[in-house]
């Protein structure tokens, strides 16, 4: 995604949410690229899952897990905690 400095000031939270999902953000000034915001990878991850990949991974896990193991909400909480550390 590309965004101008002016738009970045206005929509910083939205830009950072997209970066958190694995997207890179190129910052432009007068249409020339000047900086790039990229996601950081904690814990040795080489590739961060985007939202759709994450949902597919959860569905696959749930379909292969016997009933009564973990609920979807428990898996999401576990994944969020893992992202923080």
Backbone torsions as a table, in degrees:
resi	resn	phi	psi	omega
1	UNK	NA	142.7	175.2
2	UNK	-114.8	143.1	177.0
3	UNK	-149.9	148.1	178.2
4	UNK	-80.7	163.3	177.4
5	UNK	-58.0	-42.4	-179.4
6	UNK	-61.6	-47.2	178.8
7	UNK	-66.2	-35.3	178.7
8	UNK	-62.1	-41.5	178.0
9	UNK	-59.5	-39.4	-177.3
10	UNK	-76.6	-35.9	-171.9
11	UNK	-122.2	38.6	-176.6
12	UNK	-59.5	-45.3	-178.2
13	UNK	-60.2	-44.4	179.6
14	UNK	-63.7	-41.1	178.8
15	UNK	-62.2	-45.7	-178.8
16	UNK	-66.6	-32.3	176.2
17	UNK	-64.7	-41.1	178.9
18	UNK	-67.1	-38.2	177.0
19	UNK	-64.4	-40.1	179.0
20	UNK	-60.8	-29.9	178.1
21	UNK	-82.4	-0.1	175.2
22	UNK	111.4	-1.6	-179.1
23	UNK	-83.3	150.9	172.3
24	UNK	-96.6	149.1	179.1
25	UNK	-122.8	119.3	177.0
26	UNK	-94.4	125.7	179.5
27	UNK	-96.4	130.4	-179.2
28	UNK	-116.8	150.7	174.0
29	UNK	-130.6	117.7	-175.0
30	UNK	54.7	42.4	177.1
31	UNK	70.7	3.8	177.4
32	UNK	-104.2	131.6	-179.9
33	UNK	-65.7	134.4	-179.6
34	UNK	-125.6	-20.4	-178.2
35	UNK	-157.4	165.0	178.4
36	UNK	-138.0	132.6	173.6
37	UNK	-104.6	124.2	-179.6
38	UNK	-125.5	154.4	177.2
39	UNK	-70.4	150.7	173.8
40	UNK	-100.7	152.3	-177.5
41	UNK	-114.9	118.1	-178.0
42	UNK	-104.8	139.0	176.3
43	UNK	84.5	18.1	175.7
44	UNK	82.0	7.8	177.2
45	UNK	-62.0	135.1	177.8
46	UNK	-96.6	-19.5	-179.8
47	UNK	-145.5	128.1	179.6
48	UNK	-90.4	139.5	-180.0
49	UNK	-77.0	138.1	171.7
50	UNK	-81.5	175.5	-173.9
51	UNK	-59.1	-44.7	-178.6
52	UNK	-65.9	-40.4	178.3
53	UNK	-64.1	-39.9	179.5
54	UNK	-61.5	-45.0	179.6
55	UNK	-63.3	-43.1	178.8
56	UNK	-62.6	-41.2	179.0
57	UNK	-63.3	-40.7	177.3
58	UNK	-63.6	-43.8	179.1
59	UNK	-61.0	-43.7	179.0
60	UNK	-62.6	-41.5	179.7
61	UNK	-64.1	-44.6	-178.8
62	UNK	-65.2	-37.7	-179.0
63	UNK	-72.0	-24.8	-179.4
64	UNK	-97.1	-5.2	-179.2
65	UNK	-96.6	132.2	177.3
66	UNK	-59.9	147.9	-179.6
67	UNK	-56.4	143.2	176.0
68	UNK	91.3	-4.0	179.8
69	UNK	-72.9	-75.6	-179.8
70	UNK	-138.2	141.3	177.4
71	UNK	-81.5	166.2	178.0
72	UNK	-59.7	-42.2	-179.6
73	UNK	-64.1	-37.0	177.2
74	UNK	-64.7	-38.9	178.1
75	UNK	-66.1	-40.0	179.1
76	UNK	-65.6	-44.4	178.3
77	UNK	-60.5	-43.1	178.9
78	UNK	-61.8	-43.4	180.0
79	UNK	-65.8	-40.4	178.2
80	UNK	-64.4	-41.5	177.5
81	UNK	-63.1	-39.5	179.6
82	UNK	-64.4	-35.7	179.3
83	UNK	-66.9	-32.7	-176.4
84	UNK	-73.0	-24.0	-174.5
85	UNK	-116.1	NA	NA
